[in-house]
Amino acid sequence: METLKVENLEIRFGGLVAINSLSFETREKEILSIIGPNGAGKTTLFNAITGFLKPARGKIFWRDIDITGFPPYRVTELGIARTFQKRSFFPALTVLENVLLGCHLKNSVSLGEALLKYPALKKEQYAKEYAMELLDFVGLKGKEYLLACNLPYGEQRLLGIAIALASKPKLLLLDEPCAGSNPAESQNITRLIENIKHMGITVILVEHHMRVVMSISDRIIVLSSGEKLAEGSAKEIQDNPKVIEAYLGRKSEGNGLFT
Protein backbone atom coordinates (compact mmCIF):
# COMPACT_ATOMS: atom_id res chain seq x y z
CA MET A 1 0.00 0.00 0.00
CA GLU A 2 1.36 3.41 -0.94
CA THR A 3 1.63 6.14 1.69
CA LEU A 4 3.32 9.10 -0.01
CA LYS A 5 2.81 9.83 -3.69
CA VAL A 6 4.74 12.45 -5.65
CA GLU A 7 3.40 13.30 -9.12
CA ASN A 8 5.30 15.25 -11.78
CA LEU A 9 7.01 17.45 -9.21
CA GLU A 10 8.88 20.50 -10.46
CA ILE A 11 10.77 22.95 -8.28
CA ARG A 12 12.46 26.07 -9.60
CA PHE A 13 14.81 28.63 -8.13
CA GLY A 14 14.53 31.46 -10.63
CA GLY A 15 15.66 29.99 -13.93
CA LEU A 16 17.22 26.93 -12.29
CA VAL A 17 15.16 23.73 -12.34
CA ALA A 18 16.10 21.86 -9.16
CA ILE A 19 13.52 19.06 -9.51
CA ASN A 20 12.12 18.15 -12.91
CA SER A 21 9.00 16.00 -13.51
CA LEU A 22 9.74 13.69 -10.58
CA SER A 23 7.23 10.97 -9.72
CA PHE A 24 7.45 8.16 -7.17
CA GLU A 25 5.55 6.60 -4.29
CA THR A 26 6.39 4.93 -1.02
CA ARG A 27 4.98 1.77 0.50
CA GLU A 28 4.13 1.08 4.10
CA LYS A 29 6.94 -0.08 6.37
CA GLU A 30 9.74 0.20 3.82
CA ILE A 31 13.09 1.96 3.67
CA LEU A 32 13.28 3.94 0.44
CA SER A 33 16.68 5.53 -0.15
CA ILE A 34 17.19 8.51 -2.44
CA ILE A 35 20.75 8.91 -3.63
CA GLY A 36 22.60 11.01 -6.17
CA PRO A 37 25.59 13.29 -6.62
CA ASN A 38 25.76 16.60 -4.75
CA GLY A 39 23.23 19.02 -6.20
CA ALA A 40 20.95 16.25 -7.46
CA GLY A 41 17.94 17.70 -5.62
CA LYS A 42 17.63 15.33 -2.65
CA THR A 43 17.29 17.87 0.16
CA THR A 44 15.18 20.10 -2.08
CA LEU A 45 12.77 17.18 -2.44
CA PHE A 46 12.58 16.80 1.34
CA ASN A 47 11.88 20.52 1.69
CA ALA A 48 8.99 20.25 -0.76
CA ILE A 49 7.45 17.20 0.93
CA THR A 50 7.59 18.81 4.37
CA GLY A 51 6.25 22.21 3.33
CA PHE A 52 9.41 24.30 3.38
CA LEU A 53 9.25 24.82 -0.40
CA LYS A 54 6.25 25.24 -2.69
CA PRO A 55 6.51 23.36 -6.00
CA ALA A 56 6.16 25.21 -9.28
CA ARG A 57 4.22 22.25 -10.63
CA GLY A 58 3.06 18.79 -9.57
CA LYS A 59 1.33 17.28 -6.57
CA ILE A 60 2.29 15.61 -3.30
CA PHE A 61 -0.24 13.26 -1.71
CA TRP A 62 -0.12 11.71 1.74
CA ARG A 63 -2.62 8.87 2.13
CA ASP A 64 -4.82 10.37 -0.59
CA ILE A 65 -4.69 13.87 0.93
CA ASP A 66 -3.22 16.55 -1.32
CA ILE A 67 -0.60 18.17 0.94
CA THR A 68 1.05 20.24 -1.80
CA GLY A 69 2.01 23.58 -0.28
CA PHE A 70 0.85 22.69 3.23
CA PRO A 71 2.83 24.53 5.93
CA PRO A 72 5.35 22.40 7.85
CA TYR A 73 3.27 22.20 11.04
CA ARG A 74 0.30 20.74 9.12
CA VAL A 75 2.53 18.17 7.45
CA THR A 76 3.84 17.14 10.87
CA GLU A 77 0.32 16.90 12.31
CA LEU A 78 -0.61 14.51 9.50
CA GLY A 79 2.20 12.12 10.42
CA ILE A 80 5.32 13.16 8.48
CA ALA A 81 8.52 14.11 10.30
CA ARG A 82 12.08 14.78 9.21
CA THR A 83 15.62 15.38 10.34
CA PHE A 84 17.95 18.00 8.91
CA GLN A 85 21.56 17.99 7.74
CA LYS A 86 22.40 20.85 10.06
CA ARG A 87 21.78 21.06 13.80
CA SER A 88 18.05 21.24 14.47
CA PHE A 89 17.82 21.40 18.26
CA PHE A 90 18.11 24.06 20.95
CA PRO A 91 21.70 23.88 22.24
CA ALA A 92 20.95 25.67 25.53
CA LEU A 93 18.20 23.18 26.47
CA THR A 94 18.76 19.72 27.86
CA VAL A 95 18.48 16.61 25.73
CA LEU A 96 15.16 15.75 27.40
CA GLU A 97 13.75 19.26 26.97
CA ASN A 98 14.50 19.13 23.25
CA VAL A 99 12.58 15.88 22.83
CA LEU A 100 9.70 17.20 24.92
CA LEU A 101 9.40 20.12 22.50
CA GLY A 102 9.07 17.56 19.72
CA CYS A 103 6.20 15.93 21.60
CA HIS A 104 4.07 19.07 21.76
CA LEU A 105 2.04 18.49 18.58
CA LYS A 106 0.69 15.19 19.85
CA ASN A 107 0.55 16.11 23.53
CA SER A 108 -0.42 19.79 23.60
CA VAL A 109 -2.51 20.96 26.53
CA SER A 110 -5.89 22.56 25.81
CA LEU A 111 -7.27 25.57 27.68
CA GLY A 112 -9.79 23.38 29.49
CA GLU A 113 -7.10 20.95 30.61
CA ALA A 114 -4.94 23.80 31.78
CA LEU A 115 -7.80 25.13 33.95
CA LEU A 116 -8.48 21.68 35.38
CA LYS A 117 -4.74 21.18 35.98
CA TYR A 118 -4.92 17.45 36.74
CA PRO A 119 -5.51 16.28 33.14
CA ALA A 120 -2.80 18.69 32.01
CA LEU A 121 -0.34 17.26 34.51
CA LYS A 122 -1.22 13.73 33.42
CA LYS A 123 -0.55 14.64 29.81
CA GLU A 124 2.74 16.31 30.68
CA GLN A 125 3.81 13.23 32.65
CA TYR A 126 2.96 10.99 29.72
CA ALA A 127 5.00 13.21 27.39
CA LYS A 128 8.00 12.99 29.72
CA GLU A 129 7.73 9.21 29.97
CA TYR A 130 7.46 8.91 26.19
CA ALA A 131 10.44 11.22 25.68
CA MET A 132 12.52 9.11 28.06
CA GLU A 133 11.53 5.96 26.14
CA LEU A 134 12.61 7.59 22.88
CA LEU A 135 15.99 8.55 24.30
CA ASP A 136 16.49 4.97 25.42
CA PHE A 137 15.41 3.74 21.98
CA VAL A 138 17.92 5.89 20.09
CA GLY A 139 20.76 5.15 22.51
CA LEU A 140 20.83 8.31 24.63
CA LYS A 141 19.73 6.83 27.93
CA GLY A 142 21.60 8.51 30.76
CA LYS A 143 22.11 11.71 28.73
CA GLU A 144 18.68 13.21 29.46
CA TYR A 145 19.85 16.13 31.57
CA LEU A 146 22.95 17.08 29.61
CA LEU A 147 22.81 20.28 27.61
CA ALA A 148 22.29 19.32 23.98
CA CYS A 149 25.31 21.38 22.93
CA ASN A 150 27.55 19.16 25.07
CA LEU A 151 26.70 15.97 23.21
CA PRO A 152 29.35 14.58 20.83
CA TYR A 153 28.50 15.09 17.17
CA GLY A 154 27.35 11.51 16.61
CA GLU A 155 24.97 11.72 19.56
CA GLN A 156 23.62 15.02 18.29
CA ARG A 157 22.52 13.13 15.17
CA LEU A 158 20.73 10.61 17.42
CA LEU A 159 19.03 13.47 19.25
CA GLY A 160 17.74 14.82 15.95
CA ILE A 161 16.16 11.44 15.20
CA ALA A 162 14.58 11.29 18.67
CA ILE A 163 13.08 14.76 18.20
CA ALA A 164 11.61 13.70 14.84
CA LEU A 165 10.16 10.52 16.36
CA ALA A 166 8.57 12.50 19.19
CA SER A 167 5.65 13.53 16.97
CA LYS A 168 4.85 9.83 16.37
CA PRO A 169 5.22 9.94 12.59
CA LYS A 170 4.12 7.30 10.12
CA LEU A 171 6.67 8.59 7.59
CA LEU A 172 10.17 9.67 8.63
CA LEU A 173 12.52 11.54 6.30
CA LEU A 174 16.18 11.18 7.31
CA ASP A 175 18.56 13.66 5.70
CA GLU A 176 22.11 12.26 5.86
CA PRO A 177 21.88 10.82 9.38
CA CYS A 178 25.37 9.29 9.12
CA ALA A 179 27.12 12.47 7.95
CA GLY A 180 30.27 13.08 9.97
CA SER A 181 29.92 9.80 11.85
CA ASN A 182 32.72 7.30 12.36
CA PRO A 183 32.20 3.65 11.27
CA ALA A 184 30.94 2.53 14.69
CA GLU A 185 28.46 5.42 14.87
CA SER A 186 27.27 4.72 11.32
CA GLN A 187 26.66 1.10 12.25
CA ASN A 188 24.61 2.15 15.28
CA ILE A 189 22.54 4.54 13.18
CA THR A 190 21.99 1.81 10.59
CA ARG A 191 20.61 -0.51 13.26
CA LEU A 192 18.44 2.31 14.57
CA ILE A 193 16.93 2.93 11.13
CA GLU A 194 16.11 -0.77 10.81
CA ASN A 195 14.46 -0.70 14.24
CA ILE A 196 12.41 2.33 13.20
CA LYS A 197 11.15 0.36 10.20
CA HIS A 198 10.25 -2.54 12.50
CA MET A 199 8.11 -0.09 14.51
CA GLY A 200 5.93 0.22 11.40
CA ILE A 201 7.30 3.57 10.25
CA THR A 202 8.09 4.15 6.58
CA VAL A 203 11.53 5.72 6.10
CA ILE A 204 12.85 7.83 3.23
CA LEU A 205 16.61 8.01 3.57
CA VAL A 206 19.02 10.44 1.94
CA GLU A 207 22.56 9.26 2.62
CA HIS A 208 26.00 9.43 1.00
CA HIS A 209 27.37 6.37 2.83
CA MET A 210 26.70 3.79 0.14
CA ARG A 211 27.46 0.84 2.39
CA VAL A 212 24.63 1.97 4.67
CA VAL A 213 22.25 2.55 1.75
CA MET A 214 22.94 -0.80 0.10
CA SER A 215 22.61 -2.76 3.32
CA ILE A 216 19.20 -1.53 4.52
CA SER A 217 17.21 -0.21 1.53
CA ASP A 218 14.14 -2.01 0.23
CA ARG A 219 14.24 0.25 -2.83
CA ILE A 220 16.54 2.97 -4.10
CA ILE A 221 15.84 5.98 -6.32
CA VAL A 222 18.78 7.70 -7.99
CA LEU A 223 18.48 11.40 -8.80
CA SER A 224 20.72 13.27 -11.20
CA SER A 225 20.26 16.98 -11.93
CA GLY A 226 16.79 16.85 -10.39
CA GLU A 227 15.53 13.96 -12.51
CA LYS A 228 14.98 10.30 -11.71
CA LEU A 229 17.85 8.38 -13.27
CA ALA A 230 17.04 4.92 -11.94
CA GLU A 231 14.86 3.03 -9.45
CA GLY A 232 15.18 -0.50 -8.14
CA SER A 233 16.68 -2.83 -5.59
CA ALA A 234 20.21 -2.40 -4.28
CA LYS A 235 21.44 -5.07 -6.71
CA GLU A 236 19.73 -3.40 -9.67
CA ILE A 237 21.21 -0.02 -8.77
CA GLN A 238 24.69 -1.47 -8.28
CA ASP A 239 24.57 -3.03 -11.73
CA ASN A 240 23.18 0.03 -13.53
CA PRO A 241 25.88 1.63 -15.74
CA LYS A 242 23.99 4.95 -15.88
CA VAL A 243 24.23 5.23 -12.10
CA ILE A 244 27.97 4.55 -12.09
CA GLU A 245 28.47 7.14 -14.81
CA ALA A 246 26.41 9.75 -12.92
CA TYR A 247 28.62 9.36 -9.86
CA LEU A 248 32.00 9.01 -11.55
CA GLY A 249 31.43 11.02 -14.71
CA ARG A 250 32.42 8.06 -16.85
CA LYS A 251 31.42 4.49 -17.56
CA SER A 252 32.94 1.99 -15.17
CA GLU A 253 33.23 -1.74 -14.73
CA GLY A 254 32.16 -3.36 -11.47
CA ASN A 255 30.42 -1.94 -8.44
CA GLY A 256 33.27 -0.91 -6.16
CA LEU A 257 31.60 2.49 -5.77
CA PHE A 258 28.92 0.92 -3.59
CA THR A 259 31.05 -1.16 -1.22
N, C-alpha and C positions, 0 to 999 in steps of 0.2 A: 504493500500500500504506500502510495506517495504521501509525503508530508509537505515538502516545499516544492513549488514549481516555478521556474523562471522561464518566461517566454519572450524571445526576441528582444532581449535587453540591450539597450544602447545608452551609454553614458559619455557625455562630451564635456571637455574643459576648453571652452572657446572653440577653436578649430581642431583641437586634438580629440580624436575618438579613442577613449580609454577602454571601453567595452563595446563590441560590435556584434549585434545579432546573436547574442548568447542565449541558448536554451538548454535547460537540464532540469532534472527533478531528483529529489531524494526519496529514500524508502525508510520505513520505520526501522529503528534499531540497527542502523548501519553506520560504518565509518566511511565517508566519502572524502577523499583527499583531492585538493585542487593544487596542482603544481605548475611551475612555469618559470622561465627566466625572470630576473628582476625587471619590473616595469610591464609585466604581462597583464596586470589588471586584477590580481588576486585580492588585495586589500580593498581596492575600489569596489569590487563585487560585494565584499562583506559590508562596506559602508552603505551600499544601496539596499541590501537586504534588511539591515537594521535601522534604516531611516535617517542615516547621516548624510545621504546624497539622494537627490531626486533624479530618476532616470529621464533622459530626453525622449525615450521611446521604450515600449515593452511593458510587461506586467510581471508582478511578483505575487504569487498566491501562497497562502499558508492554510492548509486544510480547507481549501475551497473559498477562503476569504481573500479578497483582493487587498493586499497590504501595501501596494505601491504608493510611495510617498507618505506613509504613516510616520508620525514622529517616533523617535526611539522609545519613549516611555510606553507607547501603545504597543509597539512590537514586543517589548519585554513582557507586558501584561498578557499578551496572547501566547507566551511560552517560548520565545526565542531569546537567547542570551549569547553574549560573546566575550572574548578576551581581546586585548589590544597588544600590539607589538611593544608599545612604550608603557611605562608605569601608569597604572590606572587605579591607584589606591591613594588614600590620604596618609602621607608619611608621618604626620604628627599624631595620628591615632594609633591605638593598639591593633594588633592583628584581629582580635575578636571584634572590636568596634567596627573595623572595616567590613567584616562579614555581616555583622548586624545591619549595617547600612544597606547591604545587598538584599537583606530579608524584607525590607520595608514594604515592597510592592505586594507581597503575599501576606504580610502580617501587620499592615497598618492599623492604627487604632482610630475608630470612629469617634465622633463627638459624644454620642451616647455612651460608649464604653468608657471614654475619658471621665465623664461625669459620674458614672457608676463605680469607677476605679477598679473594683475587683476583676471584672472581665478584662480590663485593660492590662492589669498586672499579670493575669493568667496568660494573655497573649504575648506579653513581653517575655515571660519566663519560657514559654514554648520557643520563641524566636532564639533566645539564648541557648537553650538546649540543642536546637537544630544547628545553630552556628557551631557549637562545640563538636557536634557529630561530623559536620563537614570538615572541620579542621583536622579531626582524627582521620577522616577518609582520605584527605589529600596528603597526609603525612606531616602535619604541623601541630600535632598534639604536644602540649608542653610549651608551645610558643604563644599561647593566647594573649598574654599580657605584655609581650614585648612590643615596643614601638615598631610599626611596619617598616620604617626606614632603617632599622637595625638588622633586618633579616638579610642573609646572604642573597646574592642575585638569584640563584636557583630556587630558593624558597620564596622569593618575591613572585616568581612565575607561578608557583603553587598557590600562593595567596590570590593571585588574579583568577585562577580557576575556581577556587572556593567562593570568591565573590560572585562569579558568574553563576555557579550552581545554587547560590542562595535564593534566587528567584524561582527555583524549581522548574527549570526549562524542560521542554520536550525536544528542543533542537538547540545544540550548543555549537557555536562557531569559535574555533580555536585558531588564533592568528600567530603562527610561529611560536608555539609554546616551548620548544626546545632551543630557541635562539640564545646563544651565549652560555649554554649549559655544557658541562663536561660529560664524558660518556656515561658515568654512573648516574648523573642527574637525568640525562636523556632516557636512560633505561627505566628509571623510576616514573618519569612522565609518560612513557609509552605504556607501562603497566596501568597507570592511572587512567589513561584514555580508554584502554580496554575495559577497565572496571566501570567507567562511565557508560559505555555501551551496554554492559551487562545489567545496568540499572534501568535499561529501557529507553535511554536517551540517544537520539540520532546525533551524530557528530559530523560536522564539516571541518576538515583540517587543512590549513595552509601551513606547509612546513618545507624547509630547505634540506633537512636531514633525510636523504633518500633512504637510508637504511630503516629509519623509523617509518616512513611512508610505506615502503614496500612490505614491511613486516605486519602492519596492522590494518591496511586498507581493504575494504570489501570492493570498492571501485575507486578509480582514479580518473580525474579529468585534467587534461593538460591544456593550459592556455598559452598562447603566443600572440603578442601584440593585441591583446583584448579579444581574440577569437579562439573558439574551441578547436584545438589541433587534433586531439585524440581523446577517446574515452574507452575504458575497459578495465580488466583485472590487472593486477601487478605484473603478471607474466606477459600479458598483451602489450602493456606499456613498455616494458623492458625490451621487447622484441620489435618495437615500432621504429623504423629508421627515421621517420619524420621527427620523432621526439628527440632522438639522439642528435640529429642535425640542429634542432632548435636550441638545444643546450650548448652544443660545442661549436656551432657555426659551420659544421662540415659533416659529411657522412662518415660513419664509424662502424667498425666491426665490433661485435660483442656488446656486453652490457655492464662493463666495469664501472660506468658512471653511477649505477644504482646500487653498488655494493659497498 
